[in-house]
């Protein structure tokens, strides 16, 4: 059973009355004028009707009894809620580069084990350049100061609906959040995501075929969706997620594939999997824009340099996320290069996909792979670098080919 709290106010979708949400992680919470349980917001304790939010995933035929105990105190307040701590000045770094990042991780403000500071320290120790904190249904991690030189932290939220989970990145401001109370089949999911996109946020579907209860995506895929996670805990989950991605791409949707660890706790790396985003600088806006544009490569670790993928025809050239316009019949060359001494790519091979179908594969002697083709129809190329056992090590987003007469 999930737990949340709403102060007096509207219960309509998008209400500003939410004071916090901790899901099934906690059974006891508090709020006061100056402090609150992680995942909740301090502030005035208003007179009126407060509401407890309950998320019930499975209810037996005989129903379920819920007992809620509320204790109040009339002790005088010792001031107002503290201001949000300042965030690091952006950009963190300047100059175009493949920046390494984790886009899906949790703190103790939902069901993660670490504070925001400790999570950021772990991310930087792994060599990550940016970290998105995506706690379930709240952005209360903003209450915690983060001081980790060299690391960009991006505020996000995992919008945990009964019909699947989605991440929203690029939020900000006290009590900012995206509502999650949308059941499968409710057309409000479109309105919800359009409103987030209108605020400049990036929206993505998480683990679309996860085995956990109510985690798989059963909503439609709104037009405002920018990304989809193609990594997962089971090989079958990955295959199905890639198939959904290809279905969207072949329908003309420019949806960016990302890889994540969905980190909560333990010794596993935050950056396995992660992304490399090609951006002009290390700032929230630059990273969000690069992901939206598809300039992303999914990587199995946080530190290995990504493949260099280039499509050339005469004087024209395109890389991941770009569109190459060719006349029908024009020849073009796909070149793939990986760091030849990178342990991750030892014994790896390259696979090339055209419109979702594998059209070529082969070894990468000296870290190089080349394929020559002729333009005939519109479509997209992408490259997978896979281990000897077929496990994905790197997956590029498309290079788009457009043909003209």
FISE-206564 format. One record per residue (C-alpha): residue number from 1; x, y, z. Coordinates in steps of 0.001 Angstrom, whole numbers, plus 500000, padded with zeros to 6 digits. Each point is the difference from the previous one (the first is absolute). Layout:
N
BADREN num     c1     c2     c3
BADREN NUM      X      Y      Z
...
//
This chain:
405
BADREN num     c1     c2     c3
BADREN   1 500000 500000 500000
BADREN   2 501363 503368 498928
BADREN   3 499757 503054 502228
BADREN   4 499758 503732 499271
BADREN   5 498529 503156 501500
BADREN   6 497958 502934 498679
BADREN   7 499306 503226 501855
BADREN   8 496616 501746 499756
BADREN   9 499267 500900 496406
BADREN  10 498880 498558 496696
BADREN  11 500180 496273 499331
BADREN  12 499881 500502 496235
BADREN  13 502797 498718 497776
BADREN  14 502929 502392 500189
BADREN  15 499075 501383 503413
BADREN  16 502615 501963 501927
BADREN  17 498770 498474 503281
BADREN  18 502458 497082 499976
BADREN  19 502339 500150 502984
BADREN  20 501902 496850 499063
BADREN  21 500015 496336 499067
BADREN  22 502183 497113 501155
BADREN  23 498214 497063 498409
BADREN  24 500340 496735 501886
BADREN  25 503307 500927 501597
BADREN  26 498632 501584 503197
BADREN  27 497019 499419 502262
BADREN  28 500611 503020 502244
BADREN  29 500610 503580 498818
BADREN  30 499816 503518 501409
BADREN  31 499784 503548 498740
BADREN  32 500483 503234 501921
BADREN  33 500523 503645 499259
BADREN  34 503780 499585 499888
BADREN  35 500761 496351 499312
BADREN  36 498557 496822 498518
BADREN  37 500746 496345 499276
BADREN  38 502148 499563 496866
BADREN  39 497647 500052 497032
BADREN  40 497733 502616 501593
BADREN  41 499946 503783 500118
BADREN  42 500045 502108 503173
BADREN  43 497751 503010 500178
BADREN  44 496973 501472 501735
BADREN  45 497638 497512 501604
BADREN  46 496750 501307 498613
BADREN  47 496640 499676 501662
BADREN  48 497558 497909 498032
BADREN  49 499633 496527 498607
BADREN  50 503260 498182 499267
BADREN  51 500031 496833 497885
BADREN  52 502109 496858 500187
BADREN  53 500937 498622 496597
BADREN  54 499963 496210 499799
BADREN  55 501237 497935 497080
BADREN  56 498558 496483 500034
BADREN  57 501556 497692 497397
BADREN  58 498092 496797 500705
BADREN  59 496753 499789 501965
BADREN  60 498367 496668 500826
BADREN  61 496350 499277 499290
BADREN  62 499121 500608 503649
BADREN  63 501619 503453 499933
BADREN  64 502711 501365 502270
BADREN  65 499911 501730 503379
BADREN  66 502194 503063 500396
BADREN  67 500616 501685 503329
BADREN  68 501418 503533 500005
BADREN  69 501171 501585 503244
BADREN  70 500497 503779 500059
BADREN  71 501793 501815 502795
BADREN  72 500138 503772 500154
BADREN  73 501949 502437 502147
BADREN  74 499140 503526 500996
BADREN  75 503598 500959 500752
BADREN  76 500827 503457 498653
BADREN  77 501879 500157 496711
BADREN  78 503633 501077 500084
BADREN  79 499958 501827 496691
BADREN  80 499233 499288 496359
BADREN  81 501101 497119 497817
BADREN  82 503640 500401 498963
BADREN  83 500740 501282 496516
BADREN  84 501215 497523 497414
BADREN  85 503792 499727 499994
BADREN  86 501705 501584 496988
BADREN  87 500836 497740 497086
BADREN  88 503404 499916 498334
BADREN  89 500542 502713 497428
BADREN  90 499616 498704 496441
BADREN  91 501625 499133 497709
BADREN  92 502163 497657 502013
BADREN  93 502334 499662 497003
BADREN  94 500131 501599 496587
BADREN  95 500862 498571 496615
BADREN  96 498425 497301 497813
BADREN  97 500503 496440 501253
BADREN  98 498370 496663 500625
BADREN  99 498867 500511 503594
BADREN 100 499350 496873 502081
BADREN 101 496822 499926 502036
BADREN 102 497491 498056 502080
BADREN 103 496397 500965 499291
BADREN 104 498068 497882 502513
BADREN 105 501020 499754 503673
BADREN 106 498278 500255 503373
BADREN 107 500779 501502 503397
BADREN 108 498514 499461 503443
BADREN 109 497334 502510 498970
BADREN 110 498211 497026 498446
BADREN 111 501287 496425 500127
BADREN 112 503748 500510 499638
BADREN 113 502561 499388 502714
BADREN 114 502182 503124 499731
BADREN 115 499630 503699 500567
BADREN 116 500259 502253 496952
BADREN 117 503565 500956 500988
BADREN 118 501117 496383 500458
BADREN 119 498402 498950 496711
BADREN 120 501773 502838 498188
BADREN 121 503337 499058 501571
BADREN 122 499564 496403 498828
BADREN 123 499133 501146 496484
BADREN 124 503069 502230 499724
BADREN 125 502268 497282 501401
BADREN 126 498870 497792 497108
BADREN 127 501044 502686 497505
BADREN 128 496528 501267 499120
BADREN 129 499689 503593 498822
BADREN 130 496300 500408 500742
BADREN 131 497410 498384 502241
BADREN 132 496217 500278 499803
BADREN 133 498210 499456 503309
BADREN 134 496597 498493 499208
BADREN 135 498206 499161 503222
BADREN 136 496516 498560 499803
BADREN 137 497298 502682 499832
BADREN 138 501934 502756 501760
BADREN 139 502870 502433 499508
BADREN 140 500799 500482 503681
BADREN 141 503654 499123 499408
BADREN 142 500313 503735 499274
BADREN 143 499872 500566 503757
BADREN 144 503465 498449 500314
BADREN 145 503180 501840 499102
BADREN 146 502270 498234 497487
BADREN 147 503663 500939 499798
BADREN 148 501901 497704 497627
BADREN 149 502449 501912 497780
BADREN 150 499870 499041 496340
BADREN 151 496559 498353 500160
BADREN 152 496857 501460 498454
BADREN 153 496840 498979 501873
BADREN 154 496721 500122 498070
BADREN 155 496726 500117 501877
BADREN 156 497465 497472 498839
BADREN 157 497102 497871 501167
BADREN 158 498899 496440 499340
BADREN 159 496298 500442 499342
BADREN 160 498737 496707 501415
BADREN 161 496525 499422 498606
BADREN 162 497868 496841 500352
BADREN 163 500594 499435 496283
BADREN 164 503785 500262 499937
BADREN 165 502829 502336 500881
BADREN 166 501425 503014 498180
BADREN 167 502885 502344 500716
BADREN 168 499779 503767 499678
BADREN 169 503260 501985 499996
BADREN 170 500654 503712 500263
BADREN 171 497626 500885 502844
BADREN 172 500802 502557 502685
BADREN 173 498561 502109 502769
BADREN 174 498507 499207 503379
BADREN 175 497305 497322 499865
BADREN 176 500239 499734 496212
BADREN 177 498795 496598 498814
BADREN 178 497970 498198 497337
BADREN 179 496830 498284 501203
BADREN 180 499858 496221 499714
BADREN 181 496371 499094 500719
BADREN 182 499117 498800 496501
BADREN 183 498607 496512 499484
BADREN 184 500490 497930 496824
BADREN 185 497622 501166 497290
BADREN 186 499604 503494 501454
BADREN 187 500626 502547 497203
BADREN 188 501308 502417 502659
BADREN 189 503445 498436 499467
BADREN 190 500248 502059 496792
BADREN 191 499080 503237 501780
BADREN 192 502405 499246 502831
BADREN 193 502978 499455 497700
BADREN 194 499184 502924 497722
BADREN 195 499930 502295 503033
BADREN 196 503421 498718 501141
BADREN 197 501455 500493 496517
BADREN 198 498570 503523 499844
BADREN 199 502081 500810 503091
BADREN 200 503127 498965 498110
BADREN 201 500293 496594 501660
BADREN 202 501066 496783 498310
BADREN 203 497627 497017 500324
BADREN 204 500898 496324 499629
BADREN 205 498474 496542 500482
BADREN 206 501781 497809 502553
BADREN 207 500531 496212 499905
BADREN 208 496988 499406 497704
BADREN 209 499971 496226 500559
BADREN 210 501143 499655 503601
BADREN 211 498793 497004 502011
BADREN 212 499220 502016 503158
BADREN 213 496358 500701 500840
BADREN 214 498555 502979 498061
BADREN 215 503451 500914 498623
BADREN 216 499418 499064 496341
BADREN 217 498717 502719 497693
BADREN 218 496308 499406 499220
BADREN 219 499058 503562 499025
BADREN 220 500222 501111 496377
BADREN 221 503221 501791 499041
BADREN 222 499114 503715 500035
BADREN 223 501454 502304 497353
BADREN 224 501900 501850 502738
BADREN 225 502148 496937 500786
BADREN 226 503660 500661 499144
BADREN 227 501821 496885 501270
BADREN 228 499623 496323 500762
BADREN 229 502155 497785 502211
BADREN 230 501364 496994 498067
BADREN 231 501962 498437 502860
BADREN 232 498592 497587 502551
BADREN 233 500701 497261 502481
BADREN 234 499069 497132 497659
BADREN 235 501071 499423 496364
BADREN 236 496377 499551 498881
BADREN 237 499131 503374 501516
BADREN 238 502724 501647 497902
BADREN 239 498906 498283 496773
BADREN 240 496394 501131 500465
BADREN 241 501012 503554 500890
BADREN 242 502161 500275 496855
BADREN 243 497094 498648 497932
BADREN 244 497702 502700 501399
BADREN 245 502660 502621 499264
BADREN 246 500252 498789 496388
BADREN 247 496216 500071 499661
BADREN 248 500020 503659 501021
BADREN 249 502946 500843 497735
BADREN 250 498496 498334 496937
BADREN 251 496811 501981 500645
BADREN 252 502087 503169 499688
BADREN 253 500281 500749 503715
BADREN 254 503399 501480 500949
BADREN 255 500192 498226 503365
BADREN 256 503459 499756 501597
BADREN 257 501092 496703 501549
BADREN 258 501743 500262 503357
BADREN 259 501676 497535 502337
BADREN 260 499725 500170 503783
BADREN 261 500770 498040 503142
BADREN 262 496858 501147 501873
BADREN 263 502285 500083 503034
BADREN 264 498528 499649 503495
BADREN 265 502609 498409 502276
BADREN 266 502852 497539 500298
BADREN 267 503445 499707 498483
BADREN 268 498930 499886 496345
BADREN 269 501242 502991 497951
BADREN 270 497639 502880 499317
BADREN 271 501491 500200 496511
BADREN 272 499252 496450 498874
BADREN 273 498253 500790 497716
BADREN 274 500423 503680 499151
BADREN 275 499965 502375 497061
BADREN 276 502459 502158 498117
BADREN 277 498381 503238 498885
BADREN 278 501749 502228 497437
BADREN 279 499518 503543 501253
BADREN 280 501692 503370 499605
BADREN 281 500388 500369 503766
BADREN 282 499205 498258 503263
BADREN 283 496786 501746 500999
BADREN 284 496434 498876 500585
BADREN 285 498690 501730 496901
BADREN 286 502789 498712 497738
BADREN 287 499616 496404 501203
BADREN 288 496195 500096 499720
BADREN 289 500256 501464 496500
BADREN 290 502531 497379 498881
BADREN 291 497780 497176 501234
BADREN 292 496977 501511 498297
BADREN 293 502014 500180 496747
BADREN 294 501037 496334 500225
BADREN 295 503723 500672 500417
BADREN 296 500286 497121 502443
BADREN 297 501790 496655 500179
BADREN 298 498965 497407 502580
BADREN 299 503001 498462 501769
BADREN 300 500433 497012 502302
BADREN 301 502322 501913 502334
BADREN 302 500761 503561 501078
BADREN 303 503590 500430 498866
BADREN 304 500646 498426 496571
BADREN 305 500114 502415 497070
BADREN 306 497037 499430 497653
BADREN 307 500256 498775 496419
BADREN 308 500635 502652 497373
BADREN 309 497333 499496 497331
BADREN 310 500101 502033 496810
BADREN 311 498060 499754 496728
BADREN 312 501595 501767 497027
BADREN 313 499093 500576 496370
BADREN 314 502263 502180 497859
BADREN 315 500343 503215 502013
BADREN 316 497067 499269 502315
BADREN 317 500354 498447 503451
BADREN 318 497664 499127 502870
BADREN 319 500383 498606 503497
BADREN 320 497614 498633 502611
BADREN 321 496850 502122 500124
BADREN 322 500654 501659 496627
BADREN 323 498070 499735 496721
BADREN 324 501856 499394 496735
BADREN 325 498125 501073 496848
BADREN 326 501009 498028 496883
BADREN 327 498742 499472 496477
BADREN 328 498719 496522 499276
BADREN 329 502843 497872 498777
BADREN 330 502692 501985 501785
BADREN 331 502583 497859 501693
BADREN 332 500878 500496 503630
BADREN 333 502386 498464 502504
BADREN 334 499363 499131 503630
BADREN 335 503177 500054 502098
BADREN 336 500115 498766 503594
BADREN 337 503020 500403 502248
BADREN 338 500412 498850 503599
BADREN 339 503004 500465 502294
BADREN 340 502063 496904 499087
BADREN 341 501459 499677 503482
BADREN 342 496720 500398 501917
BADREN 343 499398 496879 502145
BADREN 344 496234 500342 499502
BADREN 345 500337 499435 496245
BADREN 346 502436 497073 500092
BADREN 347 498691 497231 497670
BADREN 348 496982 502170 499142
BADREN 349 498335 500225 496605
BADREN 350 497937 502641 498226
BADREN 351 496415 499546 498848
BADREN 352 498364 502478 497610
BADREN 353 496235 500508 499891
BADREN 354 497955 501664 497261
BADREN 355 496420 500884 500984
BADREN 356 500220 497519 502844
BADREN 357 501273 497058 497941
BADREN 358 503557 498728 500358
BADREN 359 501726 500335 496638
BADREN 360 503659 499347 500832
BADREN 361 502309 498897 502768
BADREN 362 503643 499231 500438
BADREN 363 503081 500226 502133
BADREN 364 501769 503252 500813
BADREN 365 503663 499319 499162
BADREN 366 502125 502889 501200
BADREN 367 496837 501631 501302
BADREN 368 498644 500705 496480
BADREN 369 496881 498913 498086
BADREN 370 498795 501248 496608
BADREN 371 496843 499436 497941
BADREN 372 499266 501399 496529
BADREN 373 496408 500503 498812
BADREN 374 497834 501906 497511
BADREN 375 497134 502301 500906
BADREN 376 496641 498715 498774
BADREN 377 497338 500870 502571
BADREN 378 499538 502061 503137
BADREN 379 501048 498354 503223
BADREN 380 502437 499844 502863
BADREN 381 503242 498263 500810
BADREN 382 501231 499053 503417
BADREN 383 502913 497976 501329
BADREN 384 500164 497480 502835
BADREN 385 503335 498930 501446
BADREN 386 499421 496630 501657
BADREN 387 502074 497580 502047
BADREN 388 500833 496480 498854
BADREN 389 496888 498729 501803
BADREN 390 497789 502607 498299
BADREN 391 499643 502293 503017
BADREN 392 499737 503661 498932
BADREN 393 503034 502141 500853
BADREN 394 499082 503121 498032
BADREN 395 496854 500937 498065
BADREN 396 499902 503165 497926
BADREN 397 496977 502083 499246
BADREN 398 499170 500376 496304
BADREN 399 501740 501772 497198
BADREN 400 497066 500904 497759
BADREN 401 500141 499690 496193
BADREN 402 497643 502073 497873
BADREN 403 499877 499497 496241
BADREN 404 499051 502397 497245
BADREN 405 499553 499448 496289
//
